[in-house]
Amino acid sequence: MAVNPDSLIFESFVPPFWAKNRHVQSLLGTLKFRRPILIKQSAALLNQSREMILEAHDGIRLQSFYSPHKKPSKKLAILLHGWEGSHESLYLLSAANTLFQAGYDVLRLNLRDHGTSHHLNEEIFHSNRLQEVLDSIQFVQQELKPESTMLIGFSLGGNFACRVAENATKNTIQLNNTIAICPAINPEDSLNQMENGLRFYHDYFVKKWKRSLFKKEKYFPEIYQFDDIRPMKSMRQITDHLLNLFGDYDSKKEYFNGYSLAGERLKNLDQKISILVTKDDPVLHYRDTLTLAENPNLKIHVSQFGGHCGFIKNIKLRSWADEFILREVLS
């Protein structure tokens, strides 16, 4: 049974008039001049930050950055960035600082081939590499022994966070709450949305994806030669090329279905998840939320405004999503 629209929780976030446009919201959250401000605000978090390499099956290693308090609080918040983001993404840094200031030890986890981790593993990233994320979180809990763990993900990281929660019990992972901000729900629909919407988002991700692939080529030149990809300008074309090249999936549909949250995926969920979506998201379609399975452990919050992981609330470019995350964590 799909989510009942009457069960949706509508949020009251309203940005200032100059920031109500969906594209303004989405872009303000990523502006480069916001970085120095956030770095200054996050000085305590960043001063405590140290690289921590997490171990997974078959020798796989994932990069993370751990910021404990001088006296570790035993309350751990794990944050997952979006596709082609990293531990340094502004939305992630902002949320991480909010949680650190609230007393949480914070771990910013990079998915494979994100951040500065391209050299750690031979095979390239794709969105169905879930088990290594599960293994890494299990490794973190064994090493740090937190008394409570919160998992927060953005966009594709929100998708991963939901799938981690879905598989937590069978992987002996203890989660107190999982929060997904603008998660990718139906990957194929998201691709269609980017292809048919404002072309900026599609081209932005193509540029970052190609840059990531060329980094991989640099570290493993004996395995990867991506000359055929250099002239490509279509995300769909690059996806097809990589699927054909490595042969892990018979079709795009099989690949997309592998990490889709739609349909029955969350039907048997036994962990608490809070999802926040916006009606004006230019990258992920709001209607995809209604394809999720109904489950008493799943709470879906809807905002009229916010764009894609934007939620800019004032002239200081502060994020309302940080308030939402803290509210859900403390509740």
C-alpha positions in Angstrom: 0.0 0.0 0.0 1.4 3.4 -1.0 1.7 6.4 1.4 -1.6 8.0 2.3 -1.5 11.7 1.3 -3.4 12.5 4.5 -0.4 11.2 6.5 2.0 13.8 5.1 3.3 16.4 7.6 3.3 19.8 6.2 6.0 22.2 7.4 5.6 26.0 7.7 9.0 27.1 6.3 8.7 30.2 4.2 11.8 31.9 3.0 12.1 35.7 2.4 10.5 37.0 -0.8 13.8 37.3 -2.6 14.6 33.6 -2.0 11.2 31.9 -2.7 12.2 30.8 -6.3 13.1 27.1 -6.4 16.3 27.8 -8.4 17.4 30.6 -6.1 16.9 28.3 -3.1 18.9 25.5 -4.7 21.8 27.7 -5.9 22.1 29.9 -2.8 23.0 26.9 -0.7 26.0 26.1 -2.9 27.4 29.6 -3.5 31.2 29.7 -3.1 31.2 32.9 -1.1 29.2 31.1 1.6 32.1 28.8 2.3 34.4 31.2 4.2 31.4 32.1 6.4 30.6 28.5 7.2 34.3 27.6 7.8 34.5 30.4 10.3 31.3 29.2 12.0 32.5 25.6 12.0 35.9 26.3 13.4 35.5 24.1 16.5 34.1 21.2 14.3 37.0 21.5 11.8 39.7 21.9 14.4 38.6 18.5 15.9 38.3 16.8 12.4 40.6 14.0 11.5 40.5 11.6 8.6 39.3 8.1 9.5 39.5 5.3 6.9 36.6 2.9 7.3 37.0 -0.8 6.4 34.4 -2.8 4.5 34.2 -6.3 2.9 36.8 -7.5 0.3 39.4 -4.8 1.4 37.1 -1.9 0.4 37.9 1.3 2.2 35.8 4.5 2.6 37.0 7.9 3.6 35.4 9.8 6.5 36.2 12.8 8.7 35.5 12.4 12.4 35.0 15.3 14.7 34.6 14.2 18.4 34.3 16.6 21.2 37.4 16.8 23.4 35.5 14.6 25.8 33.6 12.3 23.3 29.9 12.6 23.9 29.0 9.0 22.9 26.3 10.6 20.8 27.2 10.1 17.1 25.8 11.8 14.0 26.8 10.3 10.7 26.3 12.5 7.6 26.1 11.4 4.0 26.5 13.9 1.1 24.7 13.9 -2.2 26.0 12.6 -5.6 29.3 14.3 -6.5 29.3 16.1 -3.2 31.6 15.4 -0.3 32.3 15.9 3.4 33.1 19.6 2.4 29.7 20.2 0.7 28.2 23.4 2.2 24.8 21.9 3.1 26.7 19.0 4.9 29.1 21.2 6.7 26.3 23.5 7.9 24.3 20.5 9.3 27.4 18.9 10.8 28.3 22.1 12.6 24.7 22.4 14.0 24.9 18.9 15.3 28.4 19.4 16.7 27.3 22.6 18.5 24.3 20.5 19.9 26.8 18.1 21.6 27.1 15.4 19.0 30.3 13.8 17.8 30.1 14.1 14.0 31.4 11.8 11.3 31.2 13.0 7.7 31.3 9.9 5.5 32.3 10.1 1.8 30.8 7.6 -0.6 33.3 5.8 -2.8 35.1 8.1 -5.3 33.8 11.2 -3.6 35.9 13.8 -1.8 39.6 12.8 -2.1 39.0 9.1 -2.0 39.4 8.1 -5.7 42.6 6.2 -4.9 41.2 4.0 -2.2 39.3 1.4 -4.3 39.9 0.1 -7.8 36.3 -0.2 -9.0 34.3 2.9 -9.7 31.4 4.2 -7.7 27.8 3.4 -8.5 24.6 3.9 -6.5 24.0 0.3 -5.8 27.2 -0.1 -3.7 25.2 -0.2 -0.5 26.9 -3.0 1.4 30.2 -1.1 1.7 28.3 1.7 3.4 26.6 -0.7 5.7 29.9 -2.3 6.5 31.6 1.0 7.1 28.9 2.2 9.5 29.1 -1.1 11.4 32.9 -0.6 11.5 32.4 2.9 13.0 30.1 1.6 15.7 32.5 -1.2 16.6 35.4 1.3 16.8 33.7 4.2 18.5 31.1 2.4 20.5 28.5 5.3 20.6 25.6 5.0 22.9 23.3 6.5 20.2 23.7 7.0 16.4 21.8 9.4 14.1 22.1 9.0 10.4 21.5 12.0 8.2 21.7 12.0 4.4 21.1 14.6 1.6 19.8 13.8 -1.9 21.5 10.6 -3.1 23.0 10.4 0.4 19.4 10.5 1.7 18.6 7.6 -0.5 21.6 5.7 0.9 20.5 6.6 4.4 17.0 5.1 3.9 18.5 1.9 2.5 20.9 1.7 5.4 18.0 2.0 7.8 16.1 -0.6 5.8 19.0 -3.0 6.2 20.3 -1.9 9.7 18.8 -4.8 11.8 20.2 -7.6 9.6 23.6 -5.9 9.6 23.7 -5.4 13.4 23.6 -1.6 13.0 22.0 0.4 15.8 20.2 3.6 14.6 18.2 5.9 16.9 16.9 7.9 13.9 17.5 8.4 10.2 16.8 11.7 8.5 16.7 12.0 4.7 16.7 15.5 3.2 15.4 15.7 -0.4 16.2 12.0 -1.0 16.4 10.4 -4.5 13.3 8.2 -4.5 12.8 7.1 -8.1 16.1 7.4 -9.9 14.7 7.1 -13.4 12.1 9.8 -12.8 14.9 12.0 -11.4 16.9 11.6 -14.6 13.8 12.5 -16.6 13.2 15.6 -14.3 16.8 16.9 -15.0 16.6 16.2 -18.7 13.3 18.0 -19.1 13.8 20.8 -16.6 16.3 23.7 -16.4 19.3 22.3 -18.2 21.7 23.8 -15.7 21.3 21.0 -13.2 21.8 18.2 -15.7 24.9 19.9 -17.2 26.3 20.7 -13.7 26.1 17.0 -12.7 27.5 15.8 -16.0 30.5 18.1 -15.5 31.2 16.9 -12.0 30.7 13.3 -12.9 33.1 13.5 -15.8 35.7 15.2 -13.6 35.3 12.4 -11.0 35.8 9.7 -13.7 38.9 11.4 -15.0 40.3 11.4 -11.5 39.7 7.7 -11.4 41.5 7.3 -14.7 44.5 9.2 -13.4 44.8 6.8 -10.4 44.2 3.6 -12.4 45.3 4.3 -16.0 46.0 0.6 -16.6 42.3 -0.1 -16.0 40.3 3.0 -17.1 40.5 4.9 -20.3 37.5 7.3 -20.6 38.4 9.0 -23.9 35.0 8.0 -25.3 33.3 9.9 -22.4 35.1 13.2 -22.9 32.8 14.5 -25.7 29.6 13.1 -24.1 27.1 15.7 -22.9 24.2 13.5 -21.8 23.9 11.8 -18.4 21.8 9.1 -20.0 24.5 8.5 -22.6 27.3 8.2 -20.0 25.2 5.9 -17.9 24.6 3.6 -20.9 28.3 3.7 -21.8 29.4 2.7 -18.3 26.8 0.0 -18.0 27.9 -1.5 -21.3 31.6 -1.2 -20.4 31.4 -3.0 -17.0 28.5 -5.2 -17.6 27.1 -5.2 -14.0 23.6 -4.7 -15.1 21.5 -5.8 -18.2 19.8 -2.5 -18.5 19.4 1.0 -17.1 16.0 -0.1 -15.6 17.7 -2.9 -13.6 20.3 -0.5 -12.4 17.8 2.2 -11.4 15.5 -0.3 -9.7 18.4 -1.5 -7.6 18.5 1.7 -5.6 14.9 3.0 -6.0 13.0 3.5 -2.8 9.6 3.4 -4.6 7.1 0.6 -4.3 7.5 -2.1 -1.7 11.2 -1.2 -0.8 10.4 0.3 2.7 7.3 -1.9 3.4 9.0 -3.9 6.1 11.0 -1.0 7.6 11.7 -1.5 11.3 13.7 1.6 11.9 12.5 5.2 12.3 13.0 7.5 9.2 12.0 11.1 8.8 12.0 12.3 5.2 11.9 16.0 4.2 10.9 16.9 0.6 9.9 20.1 -1.1 7.1 20.7 -3.6 9.4 23.0 -5.6 12.5 20.7 -5.9 13.9 21.2 -9.4 15.9 17.9 -9.4 13.6 15.4 -7.6 9.9 15.3 -8.3 7.6 15.7 -5.2 5.1 13.2 -6.6 7.7 10.4 -6.1 7.0 10.6 -2.4 3.6 9.2 -2.9 5.1 6.0 -4.4 6.7 5.0 -1.1 5.2 2.2 0.9 3.1 3.1 3.9 4.9 2.2 7.1 4.4 3.4 10.7 8.1 4.0 11.1 8.2 6.4 8.1 7.4 10.1 8.6 7.2 12.3 5.5 7.5 16.0 6.0 6.6 18.3 3.1 7.7 21.9 2.6 6.3 24.2 -0.1 9.7 25.9 -0.5 13.3 25.0 -0.2 14.4 23.9 -3.7 16.9 21.0 -3.7 18.7 20.9 -0.4 18.5 24.7 -0.2 16.1 25.9 2.6 17.9 29.3 2.9 16.0 31.2 5.5 17.6 34.7 5.7 20.1 37.1 4.4 22.9 35.4 6.3 22.2 32.3 4.2 21.4 30.1 7.2 19.6 26.9 6.5 16.2 26.0 7.9 17.0 22.3 7.2 19.5 22.5 10.1 16.7 23.4 12.4 14.6 20.6 11.0 17.4 18.0 11.5 18.1 19.2 15.1 14.4 19.0 15.9 14.0 15.5 14.6 17.3 14.4 16.3 16.2 15.8 19.7 12.7 14.3 19.4 
